[in-house]
Amino acid sequence: MNPKIENSTLKFLKDLAKNNNRDWFTENKEKYVAANENAVNFVEDLIEKVA
């Protein structure tokens, strides 16, 4: 697998930086879950490639 941070993950992080509050986060929890999964998969794939 080719490790990649998805554009949607980067967009979530940019939006989070602009809206760092509980209400916004609660409304965007699904985006967080997807971004977190992408980041974890990226790191796992990267570790596998360099190990």
C-alpha positions in Angstrom: 0.0 0.0 0.0 1.2 3.5 -0.7 1.0 5.6 2.4 -0.8 8.9 1.8 -2.5 11.6 3.9 -5.8 12.2 2.1 -6.9 15.7 1.1 -10.0 15.3 3.3 -7.7 14.8 6.3 -5.7 17.9 5.6 -9.0 19.9 5.1 -10.3 18.6 8.4 -7.1 19.7 10.2 -7.3 23.2 8.6 -11.0 23.5 9.5 -10.2 22.4 13.1 -7.5 25.0 13.4 -10.0 27.7 12.5 -12.9 26.2 14.6 -11.2 24.8 17.7 -14.2 24.5 19.9 -16.4 21.7 21.3 -19.5 22.6 19.4 -17.8 22.6 16.0 -15.9 19.4 16.9 -19.2 17.6 17.9 -20.8 18.6 14.7 -17.8 17.2 12.7 -17.1 14.1 14.7 -17.5 11.8 11.7 -14.9 13.8 9.8 -12.6 13.4 12.8 -13.1 9.7 12.8 -12.2 9.4 9.1 -9.2 11.8 9.5 -7.9 9.8 12.5 -8.3 6.5 10.7 -6.4 7.9 7.7 -3.6 9.3 9.9 -3.3 6.0 11.8 -3.2 4.0 8.5 -0.6 6.4 7.1 1.7 6.0 10.1 1.3 2.2 10.2 2.1 1.9 6.5 5.0 4.2 6.9 6.4 2.3 9.8 6.0 -1.0 7.8 7.9 0.5 4.9 10.9 1.8 6.9 11.1 -1.2 9.3 
